[in-house]
Amino acid sequence: MADEREALLREVEAEHRRAPAEGLALLQAVAERSGLNLTDLQCLTILAATGPLTAGRLAELMGITTGAVTGVVNRIERAGYVRREKDPDDGRRVVVSPIPEELARARAGLFDPRERGLGALLAAYDDRDLAVALDVLRKSNALTREETARIRAASEGGEGGEFSASLGAAEQGRLVFANGAYRLALRAASGMDDLYRARFGGPAPKVEVAGGTVTFRFPRRLGGLLDRRGQPGEVTLNAAVPWAIEVRGGAYRVEANLGGLTLTSLVLTRGVSDVALALPEPSGAVPVVLAGSANKVGIRRPAGVRARLSVRGTVSKLTFDEQSFDVMGGQVRLQSPGYETAADRYEIEITGSANDITIR
Protein backbone atom coordinates (compact mmCIF):
# COMPACT_ATOMS: atom_id res chain seq x y z
CA MET A 1 0.00 0.00 0.00
CA ALA A 2 2.86 2.38 0.82
CA ASP A 3 4.43 1.79 -2.59
CA GLU A 4 1.10 2.44 -4.32
CA ARG A 5 0.67 5.70 -2.41
CA GLU A 6 4.21 6.82 -3.27
CA ALA A 7 3.58 6.09 -6.95
CA LEU A 8 0.29 7.98 -6.82
CA LEU A 9 1.91 10.98 -5.13
CA ARG A 10 4.63 11.07 -7.77
CA GLU A 11 2.01 11.11 -10.51
CA VAL A 12 0.09 13.92 -8.77
CA GLU A 13 3.29 15.95 -8.40
CA ALA A 14 4.18 15.38 -12.06
CA GLU A 15 0.76 16.57 -13.24
CA HIS A 16 0.97 19.54 -10.89
CA ARG A 17 4.32 20.55 -12.40
CA ARG A 18 2.95 20.04 -15.91
CA ALA A 19 -0.13 22.22 -15.34
CA PRO A 20 1.65 25.63 -15.47
CA ALA A 21 3.36 24.72 -18.75
CA GLU A 22 0.06 23.61 -20.31
CA GLY A 23 -1.68 26.76 -19.10
CA LEU A 24 1.16 28.92 -20.38
CA ALA A 25 0.93 27.29 -23.81
CA LEU A 26 -2.81 28.01 -23.92
CA LEU A 27 -2.29 31.64 -22.91
CA GLN A 28 0.45 32.02 -25.50
CA ALA A 29 -1.91 30.74 -28.20
CA VAL A 30 -4.66 33.09 -27.01
CA ALA A 31 -2.21 36.01 -26.94
CA GLU A 32 -1.09 35.32 -30.51
CA ARG A 33 -4.69 35.03 -31.70
CA SER A 34 -5.71 38.31 -30.03
CA GLY A 35 -2.63 40.29 -31.10
CA LEU A 36 -1.45 40.79 -27.50
CA ASN A 37 1.31 39.20 -25.42
CA LEU A 38 1.38 37.25 -22.16
CA THR A 39 2.07 40.34 -20.05
CA ASP A 40 -0.95 42.05 -21.61
CA LEU A 41 -3.13 39.05 -20.77
CA GLN A 42 -1.82 39.04 -17.20
CA CYS A 43 -2.81 42.68 -16.86
CA LEU A 44 -6.31 42.01 -18.25
CA THR A 45 -6.77 39.04 -15.93
CA ILE A 46 -5.90 41.19 -12.90
CA LEU A 47 -8.20 44.03 -13.95
CA ALA A 48 -11.06 41.64 -14.67
CA ALA A 49 -10.74 40.30 -11.10
CA THR A 50 -10.13 43.58 -9.23
CA GLY A 51 -11.80 46.31 -11.26
CA PRO A 52 -10.17 49.74 -11.75
CA LEU A 53 -6.58 50.16 -10.48
CA THR A 54 -3.92 52.81 -10.68
CA ALA A 55 -0.94 52.08 -12.93
CA GLY A 56 1.29 51.94 -9.86
CA ARG A 57 -0.85 49.30 -8.18
CA LEU A 58 -1.01 47.33 -11.43
CA ALA A 59 2.78 47.37 -11.63
CA GLU A 60 3.04 46.07 -8.06
CA LEU A 61 0.62 43.21 -8.68
CA MET A 62 2.33 42.25 -11.93
CA GLY A 63 5.85 42.54 -10.55
CA ILE A 64 7.02 44.99 -13.24
CA THR A 65 8.12 48.62 -13.28
CA THR A 66 5.72 51.53 -13.67
CA GLY A 67 7.43 52.35 -16.95
CA ALA A 68 6.77 48.86 -18.29
CA VAL A 69 3.16 48.87 -17.17
CA THR A 70 2.55 52.09 -19.13
CA GLY A 71 3.39 50.25 -22.35
CA VAL A 72 1.08 47.39 -21.38
CA VAL A 73 -1.82 49.75 -20.67
CA ASN A 74 -1.23 51.58 -23.94
CA ARG A 75 -1.55 48.31 -25.90
CA ILE A 76 -4.67 46.99 -24.18
CA GLU A 77 -6.29 50.43 -24.37
CA ARG A 78 -5.68 50.57 -28.14
CA ALA A 79 -7.19 47.07 -28.36
CA GLY A 80 -10.35 48.40 -26.71
CA TYR A 81 -10.24 46.37 -23.48
CA VAL A 82 -9.62 49.18 -20.97
CA ARG A 83 -9.96 52.93 -20.63
CA ARG A 84 -8.11 55.51 -18.55
CA GLU A 85 -10.37 57.46 -16.18
CA LYS A 86 -10.04 59.92 -13.32
CA ASP A 87 -9.97 58.34 -9.89
CA PRO A 88 -13.39 59.13 -8.31
CA ASP A 89 -11.70 59.41 -4.89
CA ASP A 90 -8.82 61.61 -6.06
CA GLY A 91 -9.25 63.64 -9.25
CA ARG A 92 -5.48 64.09 -9.53
CA ARG A 93 -4.94 60.39 -10.17
CA VAL A 94 -5.79 58.23 -13.18
CA VAL A 95 -7.07 54.67 -12.92
CA VAL A 96 -7.14 51.94 -15.54
CA SER A 97 -10.69 50.60 -15.85
CA PRO A 98 -11.62 47.38 -17.67
CA ILE A 99 -14.48 47.49 -20.19
CA PRO A 100 -16.54 44.47 -19.08
CA GLU A 101 -18.48 43.95 -22.30
CA GLU A 102 -15.29 43.89 -24.41
CA LEU A 103 -13.57 41.50 -22.02
CA ALA A 104 -16.64 39.25 -22.02
CA ARG A 105 -16.76 39.25 -25.83
CA ALA A 106 -13.07 38.37 -26.11
CA ARG A 107 -13.33 35.70 -23.43
CA ALA A 108 -16.32 34.09 -25.13
CA GLY A 109 -14.46 33.75 -28.39
CA LEU A 110 -11.16 32.56 -26.95
CA PHE A 111 -11.97 30.60 -23.81
CA ASP A 112 -15.54 29.32 -24.15
CA PRO A 113 -14.61 26.01 -25.84
CA ARG A 114 -12.23 25.12 -23.04
CA GLU A 115 -14.71 26.18 -20.34
CA ARG A 116 -17.46 24.07 -21.91
CA GLY A 117 -15.08 21.10 -21.94
CA LEU A 118 -14.12 21.74 -18.32
CA GLY A 119 -17.79 21.96 -17.34
CA ALA A 120 -18.48 18.59 -18.93
CA LEU A 121 -15.44 17.13 -17.18
CA LEU A 122 -16.50 18.40 -13.74
CA ALA A 123 -20.06 17.14 -14.24
CA ALA A 124 -18.73 13.59 -13.93
CA TYR A 125 -17.70 14.17 -10.29
CA ASP A 126 -19.93 14.26 -7.22
CA ASP A 127 -20.04 17.12 -4.68
CA ARG A 128 -17.56 15.46 -2.33
CA ASP A 129 -14.99 15.04 -5.10
CA LEU A 130 -15.46 18.66 -6.16
CA ALA A 131 -15.04 19.91 -2.58
CA VAL A 132 -11.73 18.04 -2.27
CA ALA A 133 -10.52 19.38 -5.61
CA LEU A 134 -11.49 22.93 -4.63
CA ASP A 135 -9.67 22.62 -1.30
CA VAL A 136 -6.49 21.40 -3.01
CA LEU A 137 -6.61 24.19 -5.61
CA ARG A 138 -7.12 26.92 -3.00
CA LYS A 139 -4.29 25.70 -0.81
CA SER A 140 -2.02 25.18 -3.79
CA ASN A 141 -2.68 28.73 -5.00
CA ALA A 142 -1.91 30.08 -1.51
CA LEU A 143 1.40 28.19 -1.46
CA THR A 144 2.23 29.62 -4.88
CA ARG A 145 1.55 33.18 -3.68
CA GLU A 146 3.76 32.65 -0.64
CA GLU A 147 6.62 31.32 -2.74
CA THR A 148 6.25 34.15 -5.26
CA ALA A 149 6.51 36.71 -2.46
CA ARG A 150 9.54 34.93 -0.97
CA ILE A 151 11.40 34.83 -4.30
CA ARG A 152 10.60 38.46 -5.11
CA ALA A 153 11.70 39.63 -1.67
CA ALA A 154 14.96 37.66 -1.95
CA SER A 155 15.69 38.92 -5.47
CA GLU A 156 15.04 42.52 -4.43
CA GLY A 157 17.32 42.39 -1.41
CA GLY A 158 14.52 41.94 1.08
CA GLU A 159 12.62 45.01 -0.06
CA GLY A 160 8.86 44.84 -0.15
CA GLY A 161 6.78 41.82 -0.98
CA GLU A 162 3.35 40.26 -0.76
CA PHE A 163 2.49 37.60 1.79
CA SER A 164 -0.43 35.29 2.51
CA ALA A 165 -1.27 31.98 4.15
CA SER A 166 -4.03 29.49 3.53
CA LEU A 167 -7.03 29.66 5.85
CA GLY A 168 -6.91 25.88 6.18
CA ALA A 169 -8.66 24.62 9.29
CA ALA A 170 -8.07 27.77 11.36
CA GLU A 171 -11.08 28.63 13.50
CA GLN A 172 -9.65 31.88 14.85
CA GLY A 173 -6.84 34.26 14.00
CA ARG A 174 -4.27 36.20 15.96
CA LEU A 175 -2.27 39.01 14.38
CA VAL A 176 0.95 40.06 16.13
CA PHE A 177 3.40 42.81 15.23
CA ALA A 178 6.30 41.76 17.43
CA ASN A 179 8.37 44.94 17.27
CA GLY A 180 6.04 47.73 16.29
CA ALA A 181 4.03 48.91 13.31
CA TYR A 182 4.70 52.01 11.22
CA ARG A 183 2.53 53.39 8.41
CA LEU A 184 0.18 50.45 8.40
CA ALA A 185 -3.35 49.96 7.06
CA LEU A 186 -5.42 47.12 8.53
CA ARG A 187 -8.52 45.87 6.76
CA ALA A 188 -11.01 42.99 6.93
CA ALA A 189 -12.53 41.18 3.96
CA SER A 190 -14.97 38.33 3.44
CA GLY A 191 -14.84 35.68 0.75
CA MET A 192 -11.08 35.20 1.01
CA ASP A 193 -9.42 31.81 0.62
CA ASP A 194 -6.44 33.00 2.68
CA LEU A 195 -6.13 33.53 6.40
CA TYR A 196 -4.57 36.90 5.66
CA ARG A 197 -2.94 38.87 2.86
CA ALA A 198 -0.26 41.52 3.27
CA ARG A 199 1.74 43.86 1.08
CA PHE A 200 4.72 45.98 2.12
CA GLY A 201 6.55 48.54 0.02
CA GLY A 202 9.58 48.98 2.28
CA PRO A 203 11.88 46.44 3.94
CA ALA A 204 10.16 43.06 4.02
CA PRO A 205 9.28 41.75 7.47
CA LYS A 206 9.97 38.26 8.69
CA VAL A 207 6.62 36.45 8.76
CA GLU A 208 5.81 33.44 10.89
CA VAL A 209 2.51 31.56 10.68
CA ALA A 210 1.66 28.96 13.29
CA GLY A 211 -1.90 27.70 13.42
CA GLY A 212 -4.01 30.82 13.19
CA THR A 213 -1.28 33.14 14.57
CA VAL A 214 0.46 35.45 12.10
CA THR A 215 3.54 37.27 13.43
CA PHE A 216 5.35 40.10 11.64
CA ARG A 217 8.82 41.20 12.71
CA PHE A 218 10.41 44.13 10.88
CA PRO A 219 14.14 44.72 10.40
CA ARG A 220 15.77 47.29 12.65
CA ARG A 221 18.42 49.83 11.85
CA LEU A 222 21.64 50.55 13.72
CA GLY A 223 20.77 51.44 17.28
CA GLY A 224 17.71 49.22 17.37
CA LEU A 225 15.31 51.66 15.71
CA LEU A 226 12.56 50.29 13.52
CA ASP A 227 13.41 50.78 9.85
CA ARG A 228 10.75 53.18 8.57
CA ARG A 229 11.65 53.40 4.89
CA GLY A 230 9.32 52.63 2.04
CA GLN A 231 5.62 52.83 1.39
CA PRO A 232 2.80 52.02 3.83
CA GLY A 233 2.01 48.40 4.51
CA GLU A 234 -1.41 46.83 4.05
CA VAL A 235 -2.73 43.80 5.92
CA THR A 236 -6.13 42.28 5.13
CA LEU A 237 -7.66 39.77 7.56
CA ASN A 238 -10.17 37.08 6.65
CA ALA A 239 -13.47 38.09 8.29
CA ALA A 240 -14.63 34.45 8.34
CA VAL A 241 -12.80 33.87 11.64
CA PRO A 242 -12.56 35.99 14.83
CA TRP A 243 -9.30 37.90 15.39
CA ALA A 244 -7.18 39.13 18.29
CA ILE A 245 -4.78 41.92 17.25
CA GLU A 246 -1.64 42.93 19.14
CA VAL A 247 1.01 45.50 18.26
CA ARG A 248 4.05 45.39 20.53
CA GLY A 249 6.79 48.00 20.48
CA GLY A 250 4.75 51.03 19.45
CA ALA A 251 2.28 52.02 16.75
CA TYR A 252 2.70 55.09 14.56
CA ARG A 253 0.42 56.20 11.73
CA VAL A 254 -1.74 53.10 11.88
CA GLU A 255 -5.19 53.09 10.28
CA ALA A 256 -7.47 50.15 11.06
CA ASN A 257 -10.83 49.82 9.33
CA LEU A 258 -12.15 46.61 10.83
CA GLY A 259 -15.79 46.69 9.76
CA GLY A 260 -17.17 43.18 9.27
CA LEU A 261 -14.55 41.57 11.52
CA THR A 262 -15.27 39.70 14.75
CA LEU A 263 -12.72 41.33 17.03
CA THR A 264 -11.88 39.57 20.30
CA SER A 265 -9.25 42.06 21.49
CA LEU A 266 -7.04 44.90 20.29
CA VAL A 267 -3.86 45.71 22.23
CA LEU A 268 -1.25 48.32 21.27
CA THR A 269 1.75 48.68 23.60
CA ARG A 270 4.87 50.87 24.03
CA GLY A 271 3.20 54.06 22.83
CA VAL A 272 0.63 55.02 20.22
CA SER A 273 0.63 58.05 17.91
CA ASP A 274 -1.40 59.09 14.86
CA VAL A 275 -3.71 56.10 15.05
CA ALA A 276 -7.25 55.82 13.64
CA LEU A 277 -9.36 52.83 14.64
CA ALA A 278 -12.74 52.07 13.06
CA LEU A 279 -14.10 49.25 15.20
CA PRO A 280 -16.61 46.60 14.10
CA GLU A 281 -19.79 45.55 15.86
CA PRO A 282 -18.62 43.93 19.13
CA SER A 283 -19.50 40.44 20.29
CA GLY A 284 -19.39 40.35 24.08
CA ALA A 285 -17.17 42.69 26.09
CA VAL A 286 -14.22 43.48 23.80
CA PRO A 287 -11.07 45.04 25.31
CA VAL A 288 -9.18 47.78 23.44
CA VAL A 289 -5.92 48.65 25.22
CA LEU A 290 -3.49 51.46 24.40
CA ALA A 291 -0.50 51.15 26.75
CA GLY A 292 2.49 53.43 27.24
CA SER A 293 1.11 56.88 26.31
CA ALA A 294 -1.11 57.89 23.42
CA ASN A 295 -1.16 60.90 21.13
CA LYS A 296 -3.58 61.82 18.35
CA VAL A 297 -5.80 58.75 18.53
CA GLY A 298 -9.26 58.49 17.03
CA ILE A 299 -11.53 55.56 17.88
CA ARG A 300 -14.84 55.19 16.05
CA ARG A 301 -17.41 52.52 16.91
CA PRO A 302 -20.73 51.69 15.20
CA ALA A 303 -23.76 53.76 16.15
CA GLY A 304 -25.55 52.51 19.25
CA VAL A 305 -22.60 50.48 20.57
CA ARG A 306 -21.85 51.14 24.23
CA ALA A 307 -18.32 51.83 25.45
CA ARG A 308 -16.37 52.62 28.59
CA LEU A 309 -13.11 54.57 28.67
CA SER A 310 -10.60 54.16 31.49
CA VAL A 311 -7.51 56.38 31.60
CA ARG A 312 -4.73 55.98 34.15
CA GLY A 313 -2.51 59.05 34.04
CA THR A 314 -3.01 62.51 32.60
CA VAL A 315 -5.17 63.18 29.58
CA SER A 316 -5.55 66.44 27.69
CA LYS A 317 -7.87 67.35 24.85
CA LEU A 318 -10.23 64.42 25.28
CA THR A 319 -13.53 63.91 23.47
CA PHE A 320 -15.78 61.03 24.48
CA ASP A 321 -19.01 61.04 22.47
CA GLU A 322 -20.61 64.41 23.24
CA GLN A 323 -18.31 65.27 26.15
CA SER A 324 -15.09 67.27 25.77
CA PHE A 325 -12.38 67.94 28.35
CA ASP A 326 -9.24 70.09 28.25
CA VAL A 327 -7.23 68.38 31.03
CA MET A 328 -7.98 65.51 33.40
CA GLY A 329 -5.65 63.75 35.81
CA GLY A 330 -5.49 60.62 37.94
CA GLN A 331 -7.84 57.79 37.10
CA VAL A 332 -10.52 58.81 34.62
CA ARG A 333 -13.53 56.68 33.78
CA LEU A 334 -16.26 57.61 31.33
CA GLN A 335 -18.98 55.44 29.87
CA SER A 336 -21.86 55.75 27.47
CA PRO A 337 -25.45 55.46 28.73
CA GLY A 338 -26.59 51.86 29.02
CA TYR A 339 -23.05 50.49 29.17
CA GLU A 340 -23.60 48.41 32.31
CA THR A 341 -26.50 46.45 30.84
CA ALA A 342 -25.14 46.06 27.31
CA ALA A 343 -23.99 42.54 26.48
CA ASP A 344 -21.96 43.66 23.45
CA ARG A 345 -19.68 46.59 24.25
CA TYR A 346 -16.14 47.99 24.16
CA GLU A 347 -13.87 48.38 27.18
CA ILE A 348 -11.26 50.96 26.18
CA GLU A 349 -8.22 51.48 28.40
CA ILE A 350 -5.39 54.00 28.02
CA THR A 351 -2.40 53.93 30.37
CA GLY A 352 0.21 56.68 30.67
CA SER A 353 -0.14 60.23 29.44
CA ALA A 354 -2.61 60.87 26.66
CA ASN A 355 -3.24 63.82 24.34
CA ASP A 356 -5.77 64.55 21.61
CA ILE A 357 -7.99 61.50 22.08
CA THR A 358 -11.33 61.25 20.30
CA ILE A 359 -13.78 58.40 20.90
CA ARG A 360 -17.15 58.53 19.19
C-alpha positions in Angstrom: 0.0 0.0 0.0 2.9 2.4 0.8 4.4 1.8 -2.6 1.1 2.4 -4.3 0.7 5.7 -2.4 4.2 6.8 -3.3 3.6 6.1 -6.9 0.3 8.0 -6.8 1.9 11.0 -5.1 4.6 11.1 -7.8 2.0 11.1 -10.5 0.1 13.9 -8.8 3.3 16.0 -8.4 4.2 15.4 -12.1 0.8 16.6 -13.2 1.0 19.5 -10.9 4.3 20.5 -12.4 3.0 20.0 -15.9 -0.1 22.2 -15.3 1.6 25.6 -15.5 3.4 24.7 -18.7 0.1 23.6 -20.3 -1.7 26.8 -19.1 1.2 28.9 -20.4 0.9 27.3 -23.8 -2.8 28.0 -23.9 -2.3 31.6 -22.9 0.5 32.0 -25.5 -1.9 30.7 -28.2 -4.7 33.1 -27.0 -2.2 36.0 -26.9 -1.1 35.3 -30.5 -4.7 35.0 -31.7 -5.7 38.3 -30.0 -2.6 40.3 -31.1 -1.4 40.8 -27.5 1.3 39.2 -25.4 1.4 37.3 -22.2 2.1 40.3 -20.0 -1.0 42.1 -21.6 -3.1 39.0 -20.8 -1.8 39.0 -17.2 -2.8 42.7 -16.9 -6.3 42.0 -18.3 -6.8 39.0 -15.9 -5.9 41.2 -12.9 -8.2 44.0 -14.0 -11.1 41.6 -14.7 -10.7 40.3 -11.1 -10.1 43.6 -9.2 -11.8 46.3 -11.3 -10.2 49.7 -11.7 -6.6 50.2 -10.5 -3.9 52.8 -10.7 -0.9 52.1 -12.9 1.3 51.9 -9.9 -0.9 49.3 -8.2 -1.0 47.3 -11.4 2.8 47.4 -11.6 3.0 46.1 -8.1 0.6 43.2 -8.7 2.3 42.3 -11.9 5.9 42.5 -10.6 7.0 45.0 -13.2 8.1 48.6 -13.3 5.7 51.5 -13.7 7.4 52.3 -17.0 6.8 48.9 -18.3 3.2 48.9 -17.2 2.6 52.1 -19.1 3.4 50.2 -22.3 1.1 47.4 -21.4 -1.8 49.7 -20.7 -1.2 51.6 -23.9 -1.6 48.3 -25.9 -4.7 47.0 -24.2 -6.3 50.4 -24.4 -5.7 50.6 -28.1 -7.2 47.1 -28.4 -10.3 48.4 -26.7 -10.2 46.4 -23.5 -9.6 49.2 -21.0 -10.0 52.9 -20.6 -8.1 55.5 -18.6 -10.4 57.5 -16.2 -10.0 59.9 -13.3 -10.0 58.3 -9.9 -13.4 59.1 -8.3 -11.7 59.4 -4.9 -8.8 61.6 -6.1 -9.2 63.6 -9.2 -5.5 64.1 -9.5 -4.9 60.4 -10.2 -5.8 58.2 -13.2 -7.1 54.7 -12.9 -7.1 51.9 -15.5 -10.7 50.6 -15.8 -11.6 47.4 -17.7 -14.5 47.5 -20.2 -16.5 44.5 -19.1 -18.5 44.0 -22.3 -15.3 43.9 -24.4 -13.6 41.5 -22.0 -16.6 39.2 -22.0 -16.8 39.3 -25.8 -13.1 38.4 -26.1 -13.3 35.7 -23.4 -16.3 34.1 -25.1 -14.5 33.7 -28.4 -11.2 32.6 -27.0 -12.0 30.6 -23.8 -15.5 29.3 -24.1 -14.6 26.0 -25.8 -12.2 25.1 -23.0 -14.7 26.2 -20.3 -17.5 24.1 -21.9 -15.1 21.1 -21.9 -14.1 21.7 -18.3 -17.8 22.0 -17.3 -18.5 18.6 -18.9 -15.4 17.1 -17.2 -16.5 18.4 -13.7 -20.1 17.1 -14.2 -18.7 13.6 -13.9 -17.7 14.2 -10.3 -19.9 14.3 -7.2 -20.0 17.1 -4.7 -17.6 15.5 -2.3 -15.0 15.0 -5.1 -15.5 18.7 -6.2 -15.0 19.9 -2.6 -11.7 18.0 -2.3 -10.5 19.4 -5.6 -11.5 22.9 -4.6 -9.7 22.6 -1.3 -6.5 21.4 -3.0 -6.6 24.2 -5.6 -7.1 26.9 -3.0 -4.3 25.7 -0.8 -2.0 25.2 -3.8 -2.7 28.7 -5.0 -1.9 30.1 -1.5 1.4 28.2 -1.5 2.2 29.6 -4.9 1.6 33.2 -3.7 3.8 32.7 -0.6 6.6 31.3 -2.7 6.2 34.2 -5.3 6.5 36.7 -2.5 9.5 34.9 -1.0 11.4 34.8 -4.3 10.6 38.5 -5.1 11.7 39.6 -1.7 15.0 37.7 -2.0 15.7 38.9 -5.5 15.0 42.5 -4.4 17.3 42.4 -1.4 14.5 41.9 1.1 12.6 45.0 -0.1 8.9 44.8 -0.1 6.8 41.8 -1.0 3.3 40.3 -0.8 2.5 37.6 1.8 -0.4 35.3 2.5 -1.3 32.0 4.2 -4.0 29.5 3.5 -7.0 29.7 5.9 -6.9 25.9 6.2 -8.7 24.6 9.3 -8.1 27.8 11.4 -11.1 28.6 13.5 -9.7 31.9 14.8 -6.8 34.3 14.0 -4.3 36.2 16.0 -2.3 39.0 14.4 0.9 40.1 16.1 3.4 42.8 15.2 6.3 41.8 17.4 8.4 44.9 17.3 6.0 47.7 16.3 4.0 48.9 13.3 4.7 52.0 11.2 2.5 53.4 8.4 0.2 50.4 8.4 -3.4 50.0 7.1 -5.4 47.1 8.5 -8.5 45.9 6.8 -11.0 43.0 6.9 -12.5 41.2 4.0 -15.0 38.3 3.4 -14.8 35.7 0.7 -11.1 35.2 1.0 -9.4 31.8 0.6 -6.4 33.0 2.7 -6.1 33.5 6.4 -4.6 36.9 5.7 -2.9 38.9 2.9 -0.3 41.5 3.3 1.7 43.9 1.1 4.7 46.0 2.1 6.6 48.5 0.0 9.6 49.0 2.3 11.9 46.4 3.9 10.2 43.1 4.0 9.3 41.7 7.5 10.0 38.3 8.7 6.6 36.5 8.8 5.8 33.4 10.9 2.5 31.6 10.7 1.7 29.0 13.3 -1.9 27.7 13.4 -4.0 30.8 13.2 -1.3 33.1 14.6 0.5 35.5 12.1 3.5 37.3 13.4 5.3 40.1 11.6 8.8 41.2 12.7 10.4 44.1 10.9 14.1 44.7 10.4 15.8 47.3 12.6 18.4 49.8 11.9 21.6 50.5 13.7 20.8 51.4 17.3 17.7 49.2 17.4 15.3 51.7 15.7 12.6 50.3 13.5 13.4 50.8 9.9 10.7 53.2 8.6 11.6 53.4 4.9 9.3 52.6 2.0 5.6 52.8 1.4 2.8 52.0 3.8 2.0 48.4 4.5 -1.4 46.8 4.0 -2.7 43.8 5.9 -6.1 42.3 5.1 -7.7 39.8 7.6 -10.2 37.1 6.7 -13.5 38.1 8.3 -14.6 34.4 8.3 -12.8 33.9 11.6 -12.6 36.0 14.8 -9.3 37.9 15.4 -7.2 39.1 18.3 -4.8 41.9 17.2 -1.6 42.9 19.1 1.0 45.5 18.3 4.1 45.4 20.5 6.8 48.0 20.5 4.7 51.0 19.5 2.3 52.0 16.7 2.7 55.1 14.6 0.4 56.2 11.7 -1.7 53.1 11.9 -5.2 53.1 10.3 -7.5 50.1 11.1 -10.8 49.8 9.3 -12.2 46.6 10.8 -15.8 46.7 9.8 -17.2 43.2 9.3 -14.6 41.6 11.5 -15.3 39.7 14.8 -12.7 41.3 17.0 -11.9 39.6 20.3 -9.2 42.1 21.5 -7.0 44.9 20.3 -3.9 45.7 22.2 -1.2 48.3 21.3 1.8 48.7 23.6 4.9 50.9 24.0 3.2 54.1 22.8 0.6 55.0 20.2 0.6 58.0 17.9 -1.4 59.1 14.9 -3.7 56.1 15.1 -7.2 55.8 13.6 -9.4 52.8 14.6 -12.7 52.1 13.1 -14.1 49.2 15.2 -16.6 46.6 14.1 -19.8 45.5 15.9 -18.6 43.9 19.1 -19.5 40.4 20.3 -19.4 40.3 24.1 -17.2 42.7 26.1 -14.2 43.5 23.8 -11.1 45.0 25.3 -9.2 47.8 23.4 -5.9 48.6 25.2 -3.5 51.5 24.4 -0.5 51.2 26.7 2.5 53.4 27.2 1.1 56.9 26.3 -1.1 57.9 23.4 -1.2 60.9 21.1 -3.6 61.8 18.4 -5.8 58.7 18.5 -9.3 58.5 17.0 -11.5 55.6 17.9 -14.8 55.2 16.1 -17.4 52.5 16.9 -20.7 51.7 15.2 -23.8 53.8 16.1 -25.5 52.5 19.2 -22.6 50.5 20.6 -21.9 51.1 24.2 -18.3 51.8 25.5 -16.4 52.6 28.6 -13.1 54.6 28.7 -10.6 54.2 31.5 -7.5 56.4 31.6 -4.7 56.0 34.1 -2.5 59.1 34.0 -3.0 62.5 32.6 -5.2 63.2 29.6 -5.5 66.4 27.7 -7.9 67.4 24.9 -10.2 64.4 25.3 -13.5 63.9 23.5 -15.8 61.0 24.5 -19.0 61.0 22.5 -20.6 64.4 23.2 -18.3 65.3 26.2 -15.1 67.3 25.8 -12.4 67.9 28.4 -9.2 70.1 28.3 -7.2 68.4 31.0 -8.0 65.5 33.4 -5.6 63.8 35.8 -5.5 60.6 37.9 -7.8 57.8 37.1 -10.5 58.8 34.6 -13.5 56.7 33.8 -16.3 57.6 31.3 -19.0 55.4 29.9 -21.9 55.8 27.5 -25.5 55.5 28.7 -26.6 51.9 29.0 -23.1 50.5 29.2 -23.6 48.4 32.3 -26.5 46.4 30.8 -25.1 46.1 27.3 -24.0 42.5 26.5 -22.0 43.7 23.5 -19.7 46.6 24.2 -16.1 48.0 24.2 -13.9 48.4 27.2 -11.3 51.0 26.2 -8.2 51.5 28.4 -5.4 54.0 28.0 -2.4 53.9 30.4 0.2 56.7 30.7 -0.1 60.2 29.4 -2.6 60.9 26.7 -3.2 63.8 24.3 -5.8 64.6 21.6 -8.0 61.5 22.1 -11.3 61.3 20.3 -13.8 58.4 20.9 -17.1 58.5 19.2 
